[in-house]
Amino acid sequence: MDVAAREPQAKCGLEWRVTVPEGASVTVEHDAGVAARAWAWLVSCVVAIRVAVAGFARKVWKIGADDPRRAVHGLKVGLALTLVSVVYYTRPVYDGVGGNAMWAVMTVVVVFEYTVGGCMYKGFNRAVATVSAGLIALGVNWVADKSGDKLEPFILSGSLFLLAAAATFSRFIPTVKARFDYGVTIFILTFSLVAVSGYRVDQLLDLAQQRMSTIGIGIVICLAVCVLIWPVWAGQELHLLTVRNMEKLAGAVEACVEDYFAAGSAKPAAAASSKSEGYKCVLNSKASEDSQANLARWEPPHGRFAFRHPYAQYAKVGAAMRHCAYCVESLSSCARAEAQAPEHAKRLLGDVCTRLGARCARVLVEASASVAAMTDPKTVDFAVADMNTAVHELQGDLRALPPVLLALEPAAEMSLMDAMPLFTVASLLIEISARIEGVVDAVETLASLANFKQVEDGDDKKGQTTETKVHPLNVQDDDASAQENQTMKHAEQEHCK
């Protein structure tokens, strides 16, 4: 389109001339008025709000559909508040507690938690802190009252300062912060309210009694609703989280090895399957594991979880898995690295590394199955023996690899430098196998402490028709020598091709 401007000799000002090619069409749009633009803006705002509301509704529906217990939790909170409101609606109960009935509502709001352990943790801390702070405040007020009008304000203020400072400092103690942090906060709040109000309230004992009664009513209602209606146990959540993380770690180990030894033409080095990202869930679950382990110890016996179940051992199993996941993260980085070993070098160790990765994954899968079923992990020992055999084979191939590379390439130094990423991957696999044994040891300790069910001997013998030979990790035998010779022959055949 050719556009030109000229100044005509007529009375008009500047004139534009537009040349349109043949077959083209031109549509001239006039500027809309202020009302039309405002209407268009209003319609666009309505459409944008509608899209935002629809997207938010879809997210809310997905959250509820993924875990219906979350929606049930909301209904349980509403039911607890409805029950505690009976304190206001029933005249005899209201007359008994007076205007302090609002403390029951506040107790339900702050104590009710998603899990039974969380609800019992907050309920216990609130009850103990309220009773202890109330009794101490009553004692301080009695001493202040006996000391005379002149010393009473100083005694109350000094006791408030000392107890608040000491209680606040105690929150920095690790044990207190882990188990009684909420209770210390309630202690400071209750003591301050009772001690300060006692200076102006004559019937302090009645006030303290009414507040303790209403708080007790709220705690009882919270525990009853949380435990009796579709309870969510923190111990069971911790158990399932440990099983899921172990399965994801197993999948990540096997997927990372497959990603690294995949053919370059079939799969780029920078690409990775979503399965190989499972180790991230293990690395990011420490806070959740510690929180659930802390809450689970407050729960009563339920189901397969007896009294004094070793929930702390689950945290140790998680720590062992994270120790292994750090190596898996390094292995995943090798699969995505731009500097890769030559394909002919990868083929020399591809089979044995893939076999080792599969056997490492099998050990983790067997351990997760044992934890999920809460049975004694006897079958894991056979999987560990197979894994150690694969490690021994890989070590034998690594010893035989430098001579093979010397035979394949005239420039031996450059070939060894190019093969360094392959040595790194092999070393990581050996280290991962050693750390997986640490996970197995932690699982066996958990099984011993929790008294996991013993598997029948007949079940152990099923599917075990072959004898498994266990090799030490650092001792070479005749089979390893034969494996080295086989590797040399395989390398010569590849070179001839």
SULHUMO-V59409 format. One record per residue. N is the residue number from 1. OMEGA is omega in degrees with one decimal (none if undefined). Layout:
n & omega
N & OMEGA
N & OMEGA
This chain:
n & omega
1 & -177.0
2 & -179.0
3 & -179.0
4 & -179.9
5 & 179.0
6 & 177.8
7 & -178.9
8 & 178.4
9 & -179.4
10 & -178.4
11 & -178.6
12 & 178.9
13 & -178.0
14 & -177.9
15 & 180.0
16 & 177.2
17 & -177.5
18 & 177.8
19 & -177.0
20 & 177.8
21 & 179.5
22 & 179.1
23 & 179.7
24 & 179.3
25 & -178.2
26 & 176.8
27 & -179.3
28 & 179.9
29 & 177.8
30 & 178.4
31 & 179.6
32 & -179.9
33 & -178.6
34 & -179.6
35 & 179.7
36 & 178.5
37 & 177.3
38 & 178.1
39 & 178.9
40 & 178.0
41 & 179.7
42 & 178.8
43 & 179.3
44 & 177.5
45 & 179.0
46 & 179.2
47 & 180.0
48 & 178.3
49 & 179.7
50 & 178.9
51 & 179.9
52 & 179.3
53 & 178.7
54 & 177.1
55 & 177.7
56 & 178.7
57 & 178.0
58 & 178.3
59 & 179.4
60 & 179.2
61 & 179.9
62 & 178.7
63 & 179.2
64 & -180.0
65 & 179.2
66 & 179.5
67 & -178.3
68 & 179.8
69 & 177.5
70 & 176.2
71 & 177.8
72 & 178.4
73 & 176.6
74 & 177.7
75 & 179.4
76 & 177.4
77 & 177.7
78 & 178.3
79 & 179.6
80 & 178.1
81 & 177.6
82 & 179.4
83 & -178.2
84 & 177.2
85 & 175.7
86 & 176.8
87 & 178.3
88 & -173.4
89 & -177.6
90 & -174.7
91 & -178.8
92 & -179.5
93 & -179.7
94 & 178.1
95 & -179.4
96 & -177.7
97 & 177.2
98 & -177.3
99 & 179.5
100 & 178.6
101 & 178.6
102 & 179.3
103 & 176.8
104 & 177.8
105 & 178.7
106 & 179.1
107 & 178.7
108 & -177.1
109 & -173.6
110 & -175.8
111 & -173.4
112 & -179.0
113 & -176.5
114 & -178.3
115 & 177.5
116 & 178.9
117 & 178.2
118 & 179.0
119 & 179.5
120 & 177.8
121 & -178.8
122 & 179.0
123 & 179.2
124 & -179.1
125 & -178.7
126 & -179.4
127 & -178.5
128 & -179.0
129 & 179.7
130 & -178.6
131 & -177.7
132 & 179.4
133 & 178.4
134 & 179.5
135 & 178.6
136 & 179.5
137 & 176.7
138 & 177.8
139 & 179.1
140 & 179.0
141 & 177.6
142 & 177.7
143 & 179.8
144 & 179.6
145 & 179.2
146 & -176.4
147 & 179.6
148 & -176.6
149 & -176.7
150 & -177.9
151 & -174.9
152 & 179.5
153 & -178.4
154 & 178.7
155 & 179.4
156 & -179.4
157 & -179.9
158 & 178.0
159 & 177.6
160 & 179.8
161 & -175.7
162 & -177.6
163 & 178.6
164 & 179.2
165 & -179.1
166 & 179.9
167 & 178.6
168 & 178.5
169 & -178.9
170 & 179.1
171 & 176.7
172 & 176.2
173 & -173.4
174 & -178.1
175 & 179.4
176 & -179.1
177 & -177.7
178 & -171.6
179 & -170.9
180 & -178.3
181 & 179.1
182 & 179.0
183 & 178.3
184 & 178.2
185 & 178.6
186 & 177.7
187 & 179.2
188 & -178.9
189 & -176.7
190 & -179.6
191 & 180.0
192 & -178.5
193 & -177.1
194 & -177.2
195 & -178.8
196 & -179.7
197 & -179.2
198 & 179.6
199 & -178.5
200 & -176.6
201 & -178.4
202 & -177.3
203 & -176.4
204 & -178.6
205 & 177.7
206 & 178.8
207 & -179.7
208 & 179.6
209 & 179.9
210 & -179.9
211 & 178.3
212 & 179.6
213 & -179.5
214 & 177.3
215 & 176.3
216 & 177.6
217 & 179.7
218 & -179.7
219 & -179.9
220 & 179.0
221 & 178.8
222 & -177.7
223 & -179.5
224 & -179.3
225 & -175.9
226 & -175.7
227 & -171.9
228 & -176.2
229 & 176.9
230 & -176.3
231 & 174.3
232 & -175.8
233 & 178.4
234 & 178.2
235 & 177.8
236 & 176.5
237 & 177.1
238 & 178.8
239 & -179.2
240 & 177.7
241 & 178.4
242 & 179.6
243 & -179.2
244 & -179.9
245 & 178.6
246 & 177.6
247 & 178.3
248 & 177.7
249 & 177.2
250 & 178.0
251 & -179.5
252 & 179.7
253 & -177.4
254 & -178.1
255 & 179.5
256 & 177.9
257 & 178.6
258 & 178.5
259 & -177.1
260 & -175.4
261 & 174.0
262 & -179.1
263 & -178.6
264 & 179.5
265 & -178.6
266 & -175.2
267 & 179.3
268 & -178.1
269 & -178.1
270 & -178.8
271 & -179.7
272 & 179.5
273 & 178.9
274 & 179.3
275 & -179.5
276 & 178.6
277 & -176.2
278 & -178.9
279 & -179.9
280 & 176.7
281 & 178.8
282 & -178.5
283 & -174.8
284 & -173.9
285 & -176.2
286 & -178.3
287 & 179.7
288 & 179.3
289 & 179.9
290 & -179.7
291 & -179.2
292 & 177.0
293 & 178.3
294 & -179.4
295 & -175.5
296 & -178.1
297 & 176.5
298 & -173.5
299 & 175.1
300 & 176.7
301 & -179.9
302 & 176.5
303 & -179.0
304 & -178.2
305 & -175.1
306 & 177.9
307 & -177.9
308 & 174.5
309 & -174.8
310 & 179.6
311 & 179.3
312 & 179.7
313 & 176.2
314 & 176.8
315 & 177.7
316 & 174.9
317 & 177.0
318 & 177.4
319 & 177.3
320 & 177.4
321 & 177.1
322 & 176.2
323 & 177.2
324 & -177.0
325 & 176.9
326 & 176.8
327 & 177.6
328 & 176.4
329 & 176.1
330 & 177.3
331 & 176.9
332 & 176.7
333 & 176.8
334 & 178.9
335 & -179.2
336 & -175.1
337 & 177.7
338 & 178.6
339 & -178.4
340 & 175.8
341 & 178.2
342 & -177.3
343 & -179.6
344 & 175.8
345 & 178.4
346 & -178.4
347 & -179.0
348 & -178.6
349 & -175.5
350 & -175.9
351 & -175.8
352 & 178.3
353 & 177.7
354 & 178.4
355 & 178.5
356 & 177.8
357 & 178.6
358 & -179.1
359 & 173.1
360 & 178.2
361 & 179.9
362 & 178.3
363 & -179.4
364 & 178.7
365 & 177.8
366 & 179.1
367 & 178.5
368 & 177.3
369 & 178.3
370 & 178.9
371 & -178.5
372 & -179.9
373 & -177.9
374 & 176.8
375 & -178.9
376 & -174.0
377 & 177.9
378 & -177.5
379 & 179.5
380 & -178.6
381 & 178.2
382 & 177.5
383 & 177.0
384 & 177.2
385 & 176.5
386 & 179.0
387 & 178.7
388 & 175.7
389 & 177.5
390 & 176.1
391 & 179.3
392 & 177.2
393 & 178.9
394 & 177.6
395 & 176.0
396 & 177.5
397 & 178.3
398 & 177.5
399 & -177.7
400 & -174.1
401 & -179.3
402 & 176.3
403 & 179.0
404 & 178.5
405 & 176.1
406 & -179.9
407 & -177.0
408 & -172.1
409 & 174.2
410 & 179.4
411 & -172.1
412 & -176.7
413 & 178.7
414 & -179.7
415 & 178.3
416 & 177.9
417 & 178.6
418 & -178.2
419 & -179.3
420 & 176.1
421 & 178.6
422 & 175.9
423 & 178.7
424 & -179.7
425 & 179.2
426 & 178.4
427 & 177.9
428 & 178.8
429 & 177.9
430 & 178.9
431 & 177.6
432 & 179.1
433 & 178.0
434 & -179.7
435 & 174.8
436 & 174.9
437 & 174.1
438 & 175.6
439 & 179.5
440 & 177.8
441 & 178.7
442 & 178.4
443 & 178.0
444 & 175.7
445 & 176.5
446 & 179.0
447 & 179.3
448 & -178.4
449 & -177.5
450 & 179.7
451 & 178.2
452 & -177.7
453 & 178.5
454 & 178.4
455 & 179.5
456 & -179.7
457 & 178.3
458 & 178.0
459 & 178.9
460 & -174.5
461 & 179.8
462 & 176.3
463 & -178.8
464 & -178.3
465 & -179.1
466 & 179.6
467 & -179.2
468 & -179.5
469 & -177.6
470 & 179.9
471 & 169.1
472 & -173.9
473 & -172.1
474 & -179.7
475 & -178.1
476 & 178.1
477 & -176.6
478 & 178.7
479 & 178.5
480 & 177.8
481 & 176.8
482 & 178.8
483 & 178.6
484 & 178.4
485 & 178.7
486 & 177.8
487 & 177.9
488 & 178.8
489 & 179.5
490 & 179.2
491 & 178.1
492 & 177.4
493 & 178.4
494 & -179.5
495 & 178.7
496 & 178.3
497 & none
